[in-house]
Amino acid sequence: MGNHREKQKRIDLSHLPMDIARIVCSPLLLLYRMKRLTPEGKCHKTHIKGGAILAANHTTFADPFLLGVAVWYRRMHFLAAEVVMKGKLRKWLLKGVGAIEIDRKGTDIEAIRKSVKVLKDGHLLAIFPQGGISREDQVTTLKSGVVLIALQAGVPIIPMHIVPRKRWYSRREVVMGDALDPRAYLSKKIPSTADIERVAQVLMEEMNRCVVHQ
């Protein structure tokens, strides 16, 4: 009984590196002067609560920082390709700030397991479902792994679009669509390949709907 109480009193320091990184990166709030918008171009005022996946387009290596600024009020984990995690120091730093390494060449079971755990623990997870950097505004291809992770964790997917900056001094903008519950599109309790592909198609449409205000 005493040991149980001692464990409860212990302070959870597992997110300390992430919190330190958030403090260090706080000047980005002033640098980016982020505007959160709805697909209709209105101010997005709703704060995200509970576990959820942020599914956004991917145009630069700065995108995780931009999403982090957009949801500054929450801790955020993100999937990072193995090529980004090369080097012991870089891997240590990125894992400290919430990166989950994933092998994009195949189905990375370990990365999916870690992602599901993060989401079930009530945290945010940023995923760039195009599978790599793309300069196109419209999302034309989308990997279905994001749907699989959302279904296993039982969390919604929030479609987003990081708006390219017209000038170097312009305010950054991110468009946030309505939360998408992938379970609403299942024909059976156990999702089929067709179900997953259907949700992926709906997600792609919702991500592209976030582009129309430009």
Beta strands, then each sheet from edge to edge (+ up, - down):
strand 1: 35-37
strand 2: 52-56
strand 3: 76-81
strand 4: 99-102
strand 5: 124-127
strand 6: 157-163
strand 7: 173-176
sheet 1: 1+ 7+ 6- 2- 5- 3- 4-
end
